[in-house]
Amino acid sequence: KDLVGEVAKSILDGRIEGNQGMHQNTMGLAAIVYNEEPQSSAWLDWLFEPGKGDIPKILQENLSRDGFSPESSIGYATIPIHSFSSLAEMLAHSSKSETFGLYNRFPKFDSGFMALAKTRLLDAVTPAIGDDSGTLLYNPQTYPTEMLLNAYRNIGSRELAREIWFSNRRSWDGLH
């Protein structure tokens, strides 16, 4: 518990930071693992406080309607969806899900799971834009299948189901 407390303290005083979603994800994990009141609830509250964890501002104002952050490269622009999806899953399975859940609460976050599908050309290639990929790489980007499955279980949509199929190498095999 001392280590988890030190991690949370370091986030609160700004010694641990990262791209949008990274330190919020870590704080959420710390709160759930620590599992002691009133500290856990205070750390979860911090996630949603303006000027602190700032989740509402990030997910309502900083993301585009397609779920991208203001970064220029596709890989960096999807970091918040990656990070916040981990946090959303942790919160969805915690006793605090009603108060602190992310799914179906922030439309730009929910639409972010389809962001990479919107960047693919002819469902075959994602342009190498910015500094997260090599020049002339010919590959379609998608989110990890498990991440998309988790989102589907909470959001559900035909488009998201199709993205799961695409992420799973255009197959329904092995999905559950």
Secondary structure as GFF3:
##gff-version 3
##sequence-region A 1 176
A	DSSP	alpha_helix	2	12	.	.	.	ID=ss1
A	DSSP	alpha_helix	22	34	.	.	.	ID=ss2
A	DSSP	alpha_helix	39	48	.	.	.	ID=ss3
A	DSSP	alpha_helix	55	57	.	.	.	ID=ss4
A	DSSP	pi_helix	58	62	.	.	.	ID=ss5
A	DSSP	alpha_helix	74	77	.	.	.	ID=ss6
A	DSSP	alpha_helix	79	92	.	.	.	ID=ss7
A	DSSP	alpha_helix	97	100	.	.	.	ID=ss8
A	DSSP	alpha_helix	107	112	.	.	.	ID=ss9
A	DSSP	three_ten_helix	117	119	.	.	.	ID=ss10
A	DSSP	alpha_helix	145	154	.	.	.	ID=ss11
A	DSSP	alpha_helix	158	167	.	.	.	ID=ss12
###
